[in-house]
């Protein structure tokens, strides 16, 4: 099982544009990808409603995890989507 703790840097957390890119990327994975607030119940990262339902905000830490070949690379991509600050005019 691969797991990463990610601090959300997009201005409005998972309700920002990175959430859609996050879900699109997770949906292409060959296995399940989960996302959870630290200490929370994991949800399937392939569902935009589940991801948005986390209600994670800027500055919060979440955990993303997956268990398949290539999971580390995928999690790195997902981490980059959420940990890169959005431009001020976004």
N, C-alpha and C positions, 0 to 999 in steps of 0.2 A: 504494500500500500504506500503510495506516494502522497505526501501531504505538505501543504504550504500555508503559513500564516501570512496574510496580506493586509496591510494597512491601506484603507481606501483613501485615495487622494483626489478622486473626481469630486467636483464641488457639491453635488447633491447625491453622493453615494450611488447606490444601485438604481436610482431613478434617472440617472444621467444617461447620455448616449452610450457610454461604455458598457452598460448593462446589456444592450441589444447585441453589441459585438461579442460580449462575453458568452451569451447564450448561443449565438451563431457558431462560435468557435467550439464550444462544448458539444453542440449537436453533431459535429463532424467526428467526434471521438469514437473509437471502436468499442468503447465500453462505457459504463456509468461514470459520471463525474458528479460529485456532490459539493455543496457549498453550505456553510453554516456560520452563524455568529459564533464567536468563541464561547464554548460551553453550551451552545444551542443544539437543536436537533437538525441534522443534515437534511437538505432537500435536493432533489434532482436538478442539477444545473442546466439540463437541456430544456427546461420549461421556463419561459419568460415570466409566467405568473408566479411560479414558485420562487424564482430569484427576486422578483420585485417584492414579493411577500415578506422577504427577510427584513425589509425596511432599514437596511444598513445605511449609514450616513458617512459623510466626510469625516475622516479621522478615526473611524471605528476599525477594529480588526476582525477579519473573517478568516475562516479556514476552508480551503478548497482541497479536495482529495480525489484520487482515482487509483484504480488497481488494474492496469493492463500494460502491455508493452508500449513504450513511448510516452507513458504518463508524465514523467518528469519534464519532458519537452513541452507537452501540452500545458501543464500547470504553469510552466514558466511564461508561456504566451498569455494565459489567463491572468497571471499575476501582473504582467506588464500592462494589460488593458485597464486594470483597476488602480494601479499604483502610479500611473502617469497623470500628473495634474492636467486638467482641461485648460485650454486657453481662457483668458479672462472674459472674452466676448462670446463664449460658447453658451 
